[in-house]
Amino acid sequence: MPSIPPLPSFRGQARTAKQLPRIPVPTARAIVDCAVYIDGQRLPGRFNHAEALAEVDKRGTGFVWVGLHQPDEYQMGDIAEIFDLHPLAVEDAVHGHQRPKLERYDDTLFLVLRTVSYVPHEIHSISEIVETGDIMVFTGDKFAVTVRHGEHTGLAGVRRELEERPDQLRLGPGSVLHVVADHVVDSYIDVAQAVENDIDEMEEEVFTPRTTVTIESIYQLKREVVELRRAVNPLQLPLQMLGQKTDLPLPKEIRRYLRDVADHHTAVAERITDFDESLSELVSAALAKIGVQQNTDMRKISAWVAIAAVPTMIAGIYGMNFTQIPGLESAWAFWLVITVTLAICVGLYVNFHRNNWL
């Protein structure tokens, strides 16, 4: 009888599959847009990042703007190799969640900005109000690379607006840095206005008589304002450096534009600081109002207890087993006791109501 061959084992194959390296996602998947700008005009046609830089090198003028959305390490490493970006800045661009800052690596500037977005919500809901993200901007002599983390604060509209201003595009990659910073600061202003509307609505509710105050929603908004302040305020120093330091590789006209952005940022940062102080005062006012409401409730309870104590006391006295209680044998004594009890209760009610206890 012929022997039956053993069944093949797939354990080794499964182990080998687990050890296979992960196939890298092409860099093109992370590129939102890539364009070459010559003399303030966008060149027609489609370019990848390598072809775009080669086109600029061939012409000897212009620059490349590459926009990326949440690139991974492989994709960002490919970009870094083409544009000679510093590894430390590349690491920050991959992981995100960085504090706003400005760093210089030789002739390359690296600016980190925190983006914010307002989340519509009910005034009494305990939910996220301010959503944050990141935008990193690399600028060199021939390129601008923008890296965005988060699903808000897209830059497609910013690119279109800049392409409609060729005079500014002629200033080089610094024009990209300016419009991105200006766009982010404008979003700060919009979010600050929305948060201010929430604070005004809460103030109106707290100081309106006979309204119930939900202290949790005030604390939630205060926490979101703290997050907003942490995203906005640290950008003040990088913007001042960009506008004032003459040794940075930026045209003089771009520095003027950035000083204007810094002024707008200072105004919105002071506004957010005022929000924090207003909410602290609002919390104190809400706690005071809750204390007043509790005192009012306790007075009402005490008044009703005092009124209820009168018939309880009289009924308790006449319910005792004593034969010498006056009026027990009289036919009219019961109605007299009921009348006196009602008169006392009505008198107490009128007195408490007159003193605003009821």
N, C-alpha and C positions, 0 to 999 in steps of 0.2 A: 504493500500500500504506500503510495507516494506521500512524502511528508508535506504538511501544509506550511507555507512560509509565514513567518510572524507578521502581524499587522504593523504598518509603519507608524512610528512615533512622531507626533507633532510638537513634543515638548521643546526640542531644540530649536525648531522653527519659530515657535512663539517667543522663546527667549531672544532669538536673533532679531525678531521684529521689534521687540522692545528696545534693543540696543541700536537700532538704526537711527542715524541722526535726523533731526527734524528738517524737513525741506523748507528752506527760507522763502518767505513771501517776497515776490519781486518788489523792488523799490517803487515801481510805477503805481502800485496799489495805494501807497501812502501819499503820492503827489496829487494835490488838488489842482494845481495849475503850474505851468512852467513857461516863461516867456522871455524873449530877448528884446531889450529896448535900446534903440539907436536914435540918438538926437531927439529924445522925447517921444518917439513913436514906437509902437509895438510892431515887430516884424511879423508878417503873416506866416502861417504854417505852424506845425506842431514840432516841438523839440523835447527830447528828454534832457535831463540835467547835464549829462556829459556833452551832448551835441550842442546845447545852448552855450556852454562855456567855450567850446571849441569855436563856435561862430563869433563870439566876442573877441577871442584871441586872434582870429583870422582878420577881423575888421580893424582891430586895434582901438576900438572905442565902444561905448555903451556898457550895459551891464545885464546880468541875469537875475530874475526874481523867481525863486522856487518856493511854492507854498506846500507845506506838509501838514497832514492831520494824523496825530497820534502814531508816529513811526515807531517800529520796534528797533532793537539793537542792530540787527543786520541792515535794515533800511537806512538808519541814521549813520551807520558806519560807512555805507556806500556813498552817501552824500558827503560825509566828512573827508573821505579819501579824494573825491573830486575837487572839493573846495578848500582842502587843507585846513580843516577846523580842529581846534584844540581838543584833546580827549576829555578833559575835565568839563568843558562846556557841552560836549556831545553827551556825556553821561547825564548832565542836568536836563538836557533837552529830551532824553529818552524817558526818564522817570517822572519829570514834572513835579508839581507841588513844591516849587521853590519860592523862597522869599524874593520879592522884587529887588533887583540889583543890576549894576552895570559893571562889566569886566572888560578889560582890554587884553588881547593876546596879539602882540606885535601890531599889525595893521588891521586886525579884525576886532570889531566891537561885538559884544554879546550882552543884549538887554533882555531881562526877564520881567514880564508884566503879569500881574494877576488880573484875570477877567471876572466880572460879576454879572449876574443876571437876576432880575426880579421874578419870583414865582407867584402868580396870582393865587389868592387864598381867601378864605372867609376870615373875618376879623377875629373871631373867637376860636379859630382852629389852632391846634398845636401841631404845626407842620413846618417844613422848610420854607423860608421866605427868600433867602438870598443863596443863589447857586454860584459856585466859584469854579474857575478853570485857569489855564495858563496860556500865554503866548510868549515864545522866545524868538528874538530877532538877531540873526547874524548879519553883519554888514562888512564887506571888504571893498577892495578897490574895484572889483568887477562883478560883484554878486550881492544879493540880499536873499537870505534864507529865513523864512518864517515857519515856526513849528507851533501848532495849536493843539492843546489838550482840552477836551470838553466839547459838548454838542452845541454850545451857544457862541456868540461873538464871532461869527464867520467873517472872513476877510474878502469874499468875492466882491461884495459891493464896494469895499474900500479900494480894491484894485481897479474896478471900473471908474470910480470917481477920480483916481489919480491918473488914469489913462486919458481922461478928458482935460487934464491940465499938463500939456507937454512942456510948458516953461518950467514947471516944478520937476518933472521927470528928468529934464536935462541936467539937473543938479546931481544926479547919480544915485547910488544905493541909499544915501542918507535921506532921500525923499521918502523911501519906503519906511525907514525907521520913524520918520516924523508922522506920516499918515497913520501908521499903526498905533503909535503912542497917542495921537490925537483921538483916534477912534475909541481906544480903551478909556481915555479920560471922559469922553462924551458919554460913554455907557455908564461911568460912575455917576455922572450928573443925572441921567435918566433914572437910575436905580435909587439915588438919594431922594429924588422928587417923589417916587412911588412910596418909599419908606416914610417920608414926611407926611404924606397923605394918610398913611396908617396911623401915625402918631397923633395927627390932628383928630382923626375919628375916635381914637381911644380917649384923648383928652375930653372931647365933647361928651363921651359916654360917662367918664368918671365924674365930671362936674355937673351932670344933669341929675336933678333930684329924682329920688325913687327909682333908680336904675340899679340893676344887679351887676356888680363888678366881678369879672373873672381875672383874678390876679395872674393865673397861669399864662394867659395870652400876652400879658405885658412882659412877663419874664421871658417868654419865647422871643418876642420882638427885640428885647434888650440883648439876648444872646446873639441874634442875627445881626444886630448893629455892631456888636463886638467883632463878629466875623468879617463884616464889611469894613470896619476900621483897620483890621489886620491886613486886609487885602489892599486897601487904598493908601494908607499913610506911609508905608515904607518906600513907595515909589517917589516920594518927594526929593530925596537926595539924588537918586540917579538922574532925574529930570534936571535938577539944578546943575549937576556936573555936565550934562550934555549941552546945556545952554550957555555955560559960563567958561568951561575949560577950553582954551584956544589950542591946546596941544593935541586934541582929539582929531582923528582923520575925518572931519566933517566940514563941509563948506560953510562959510560965514552966514549965508542966507538961511541955511538949515538950522543953524544955532539960533537965529532970530525966531524962526518958527517954533523951535522947541522951548524957548523962553516964554512964548505965549501959552504953550501947552502947560508949562510949569505953573503959570499964574492961575489957569483954570483949575489945575489940580490942587493948588493951595486953597482956593476958595471952597472946593467940594470937601476937602479934608477937614477944614474948619467947620463946615456944615455938619459933617458926620460926628465930630466931637460934640457939637451942640445937641445932636440927637441923644447921645449917651447921657448927657446931663439932664435933658428934658425927661428921659425915661426914668432916671433915678428919682427925680422929683415926682414923676407920675406914680411910681411905685409907692412912695411915701404918702401921697394923697389918696391912693387907692386903699392902702392899709388903714389910714385914718377913717376913710369912709366906711370900710368894713367894721372898724371898731364902733363907729357911731351906730351903724345898723344893728350890731350885736347889743349895744346898750339899749337901743329902742326896743328890741325884741324882749330883752330882760325886763324892762319896765312894764311892757304889756303883760308878760307872764306874771310878774309880781302883782300887778293890779287885779288880774282875774283870780289869782290865788287868794288875795285879800277879800274879794267879793264872795268867793266860794266858801271862805272860812266862816262867814257869819251864819248861814243856815246850818253848816256842819256843827258849829259850836252849840247853837240853840237846840238842834235835834239831838245832839249828844247829851245835853243836860236833861231834856225831857225823856230821853230814852233810858235813864238810870232807874233802878228798882227801889225808889223811895216813895213812900205813901204820903209824905208831907209836902210834896211839890205844889205850890199854889196853882189853882186853876184846873187841877185834874178832874174834879167833880163838876165843873161848870160846863154848860152847853156852849157858851160863847168863847171859852178860853182858846180853843183850837184856832178859830178864825182870827182872834186877836193876835196870837203868836205868829200866824202866817202873815198878817198885815204888817206887824212890826218888822218881821224879817225882810219882807219885800221892800219896806220903806228904807231900811238901813242899806240894803243892796243897791237900790236906786240912788240913794244919796251918795254912796261910794262911787258908783259909776259916773254920776254927774261931776263929782269932784275930780276924779281921775281924768275924765275927758276934758275938763276945763284946764287942767295942767298938762295937757298933751301926752298923757300916759296911755290913753286909749284913742 
